[in-house]
Amino acid sequence: MKYKVKFIDNSGIRHEKVYSGLDKSLIINDLKNNDFKIINIEEVKDISFSLHNKKIKNKKLVILLKELSILLSSGMDTKTALEILIRQEKDKDYKLIYEEIDNNLDNGFTLSQSVDMTQKFPKLVTNIIEAGEHSSNLSESLDILSEYYNKEEKLKQNLKNSLYYPVILLLVTFLIISIVVSFIIPKYLELYRAFEITELPTLTTFVINTSSFISRYGIFIILAIILLVLFLKNRLSNDKKLVLSRTLLRLPFLGEFLINNDIQRFSGIFRIMLKSGIETIKAVELSSKSMKNLYLKTRFEESKKDILNGHSLNEAFSKIKQSPTMFLNLVNIGEYSSNLESSMATSYEYFSNQVEEDGKKLMSIFEPLVIILVSIVVGTVVIAIALPTFNLVDVI
């Protein structure tokens, strides 16, 4: 929620400021505690669809965290560092975000609170900033965060690059089939009718009927699929979602990729939190929330109970069947050596490499399957068109 507030300070100067991410009552209490006289407070309806209403992108986040870390490590205070970033920022949407943080700082909030109030940053960022503020090690915490998001972005980009070829191939195939269905098959159908060929081969009849159905109802089929996906996503019970997410982990190749991807995310975030001084229990809880697979996420969150009951991390995580042996060994070594942070750094590096390798394996399997599928579809259409031409020879 956003509120525009008009008030008069102790010196009688009139101000107008916009607050975001706070309840109306909290804003009023804050102003009254400073003995400010409130003139008017009203909710601001945000109807803009600019980037300012979305989460800050990882690429921009990496740069912001790195620059802020460098400025703070030079001995500069947070307020001055932020003002420098505002002045040098060219993108007006990001400038608005930074100005909103600066405005929150002016109102007496901490940096972590000011960042959280914008609702544009991941919870990980606000939690690490808060830990850095308490440990007086904010600059190093921001630097570690920047490094983490930089690696995440590179890994994500590598996976996207691997998908380009099969996706382009599928799009080209779809375009070719659309042209064949819309223009070529109808022409051949007219030709067959002109030569009074009424008994078409079964395959040809199937292709013609299919093309006719797709031409008429193709857009409705696509919409139905989209609606079905949205329905299942929003209407499935948590139990069914858990079953589905667990089933995905059992699939060959894909399951291993999903597990390794979540373990590398958990390891990376867990390491950052330990480095920033966040207690182990809270670090486990927050790191678990970063996982994408609902089943893994739930199981790792539940492991917190075992840890609270006196079990070691290794014992708690070993109860999760999907936990990789390498991950458990590194957790065990970290606990025995009292250097869990270093072990998690190793785990993050190891599983990041595994995810990259798994992605390449998946693509090496996916690409031939796409080519085979394309060959079958195109081959079927070509044969279906060619079969009646043999009858044309007899007619001629």
N, C-alpha and C positions, 0 to 999 in steps of 0.2 A: 504494500500500500504506500502511496505517496501523498504527502500533505503539504500544502503551501501555507506558511504561517507568517502573519504580519504582527510584529511586536515592537515595543519600545524598551530600550535598555536603561540602565541606571543613570546614564548621562542625558537621557531624554532623546536619544537618537533613534529614529525609526528604521526598522530592518524588515526585509522580506526574504525568507529562506524556504527552500524545499527540503523536507525530510523524507527519506524512503527507508523501508524495512523496519519501521517502528510503529507500535500501536499509538493511537491518538492520545490515550491516557498517559503513556510514558513521555510523549513530547510535552504535554501540558505540565506534568510534574517536573520535568527537567527545566523548563522555562521559569516555573514558579520558584524552584529552588535557587535560581540565580536572580530572583527578585525582578524578573522582566514582566512587563505588563502586556498581556496578549490582546491584540486588537481584533484579529480574525484568524480562524483556522478552517481550511476547507480541503476536501479530498481532491487530488488531481487525477483526472481520468487520462490514462496513458493510451492514446490511440495511434501512436507512431509505430510503424513496422520497421524501423531502422535497426541496425545492428546493436544499437544501444539497449534494446529490449532483450537481447540474447546473451547467452554466456560468452565470456571472452574466449577467443580462439586460442588453442594451444601454442601456435606459432607466436602470437603476440604476447602470450603469458610468459613464454621463455625469455623473450627480450625484456619485458617489464621487470621480471624477477631478477634477471642478471644485472640490469642497469641500477635497480634499487639497491641490490647487494653491494655493488661497487661504490655507489655514492655513500652508503652507510658505513662501509669499511674504511672510508677515507676520513671518518670522524664527523661527517655531516649529520645534522639531526633530521628526523623523519619528515618534518614539515617542509624544510628547505629542499630536501631531496625530491619530494613530491612536486613542489612548485617548479623545479627545473624540468621534471618530466612533462609537466603540463605545458610549459613554454615551448618545448622542442617537439611535442606531438603534433603531427600534421593532420591525422585523421580526426575529424570533428566528433565522431561518435565515441572514440576512445578518450578524447579530451574531456568530453562530458562525464565519462566514468571517473576519470582522475579528479576532476573538479568536485564531483560528488563526494569522493573520499576526503578530499581536502576540506570541504564544507563540514563533513562529519567530525574531522579532527578539530576544527574551529569550535565545534559545539561541545568539546571536552571528551569525546570518545577516543578509545585507544585505536591503534592502527588495525588490529584484528577485528574490532567491532565495526570500524568505519568501512573496512573491506566487505565484511559480512552483510552489512546493511544495504549495500548496492545490489545484492543478489545476482551478481554477474560472475562471481568466482566460485570454483569448486570448494567444497567443504574442507578438503585436504589443505588448501592454501590458508584458509582462515585458522584452522587448528594449528598448523605449523607456525604461522605468524604469532599466534597467541603463546605457544610454547617458547618461541624465540624471545618474545618480550619478557616472559617470566624468568628465563635463564640468562638474560642480557647477552644473547648470542644470536640476535636477529639476522645480522648480515650473513653469517655462515648458513643459517637455516634457509634463507632465501636462495643462496648459491646452490645448495643441495637440491632444493625444489626445482630450480631452473635446469639443473643437470638431468633430473628425473624426467621432467616434461619434454626436454630436448630428445632424450632417448626414446620416449614413448612416441613422439611425433615421427622420428626417423623409422621406427619399427612399423608404425601405421602406414607410412608412405611406401615402404618396401612391399608391404602386403597389397596396397592399392596398385602399385606398379605391376605386380604379378597377375592381377586380375584384368589388366587392360586388354591383353590379347584375346582371352576367351570371351570377354564381354563384347568386344568389337566384332568378333566372329559371329556371336549370337545375334547381334543387331543387324549385321549384313545379311545373315541367313533369313532373319525375320523380314527384312526389306525385300529380298528376292522372292520369298514365298508369297508376300503380299502382292507383288507385281504379277506373279504367275497366277494367283487365285483371282485377282481383280481384272486382268487383261488377257492373259494368254489362254487360260482354260475356257473362258466364254467364247473366244474366237474359234477354238477347236470344236467346241460344242456346236456352234453354228455351221461349221464345215461338215461335221458328221450328219447333221440334220439335212443339209443341202444334198448330200449323197444318199439320203434315206437310210442311214445306218441307225437303226433303232435299238438293236441288241448290242449293247456295249459290254466289254469284259467287266467282270466283278470289280477288279481293282480300279478300273477307270470310273465306274459308277460310284465307288466309294470315295475317290478323290474329288469327283465333281460335286457329290452331295456334301462332302466335308467343306469344300471351298465355298459352296453356296451358303452353308450354315454359318461359317466364319464371317463371310461378307455381310450377312444380315445381322448377326448377333455378337460379332467379335467384341465390340465396345462394351456390351452388356456383360460378356464373360469376364473381361478384365475388371470391370467395376465390381462384379460379384466376388471375384477372388480377393480384391482389396478389402471389401466389406467383411468378408469371411475372416481374413487375417486380423482386422481390427476388432471384430467381434470376439474371436478366440483370445486375443491379447487382453481385452478389457473385461471379458465375462467369465473366463475360466477361473475356477476356485484356486486358492493357493495350493491345495493338495494336488490338484490336477497339473498345475504348473510345475510343482516339485517333481511329479512323476515324469512329465515331459522333459524337464531339464536333466533329470537323472538318466533318462533313456538316451539323450543326445551324447552323454558322456560314455555310453557303452558302444557307440558306433565306431567302426574301425577307422583309423586315421583321424577323423574329425574329433572324436572323443579325446584322443591324446592331445590334439592341438588346443582344444578348449581348456583342458586341465592345465597344461603348461602355461597357457596365456594367463589364466587366473592366478597361478602360483607365482609367476614372475611379477604380476601386479601387486600381489600381497607382499612378496618379499621386498620389493622396492619401497613401498609405502611404509611397511613395518620398520625397515632400516632407517628411513628418514625420521620417523617418529621417535625411535630410540635415540637417534643422534641428537634430536632436539630436546630430549629430556622428558618426553611423555612417558608416564608409567606403563608397564608392560600390559596390564589388563586393558587399559583404554586403547593402547596401540593395537592390540589384537582386535578389539571391537571395531575401531575405525578402519583398520586395514581390511577387515572382512567385508565391510560395506563397499569396497572398491571392486569386488569380484562381480563378474558379469553373469555367470551361471547361477541361477537361483538356488539350486541344490547345494552346490559348493559353498555359496555365500551363507546359507542357513546353517550348514554343518560347522563351518568355521566360527560363526557367531555363537553357536551353542557350546563350542569348546571352551568358552569363557567360564562356564559353570564348573567344568572339571578343574580348570586352573585355580578358581576361587576355592575349590574343595581340597587344594593341596597337591594336585597332580602337576608334574612338570609339563612344559610346552610340548616336548617330544611325546609324552604319554597321551596328552590331550589330542594332538594332531594325528597320532597313530590310530586312533579310533575311527578316523575318517578313511575309509577304504581307498578312496581315490588319491590320497596323498602320495606323491612320488617318493621312492626310497631315497633318492639323492636329497630331496628337500628335508626329509626326516633326519637323515644323517647329519646334515649341516646344522639343523636346529639342535640336535643332540651335542654336537661338537661345540657350538656356541654357548650352550648352557654350562657344559663342563669346564670350558675355558674362560667363562665369564666374559666372553667377547661375542655376544649374540649379534651385535651390530655388524661386525666384520663378516660373520657367517651369512647374514642376510644379504650383504653386499655381494658376496660370492654367489649366493643362490639367485639373486636378481640377474647377474651377468650370465650365469649358466642357463637359466630358463629363458632369458631373452634370446640367446643364441638358438636354443631349442625351438622356440616359437618361429624364428626366422627360417630354420631348417624345415620345420613341420609345414610352414606355409609353402615352401618350394615343393615339398613332396605332394601336398594337396593339389597344387597347380599342375604338377607333372602327371597326376592322375586325372584331373579335371579336363585339361586341354584335349587329350586323346578322346575322352568321352564326348566332349562337345563336337569334335571332328567326326566321330562315328555317328552321332545323332544327326548332324548336318548331312552327312553322306546318305544316311538312310532316308531322311525326309526328301532331299533333292532327288535321290535315285528313284524313290517311289513315284514321285510326281512325273519324272521323265519317262519311266516305264509305262505309267498309266496313260500318258499322252501318246506314246509310241505304239502301244498295242492295237488301237483301232486303225492305225494307218495301214496295217497289213491287210485289213478288210477293204480299205480304199483302193488298193491295187487290184483286187478282184473285181470291184465295181467298175473301175476304169477299163 
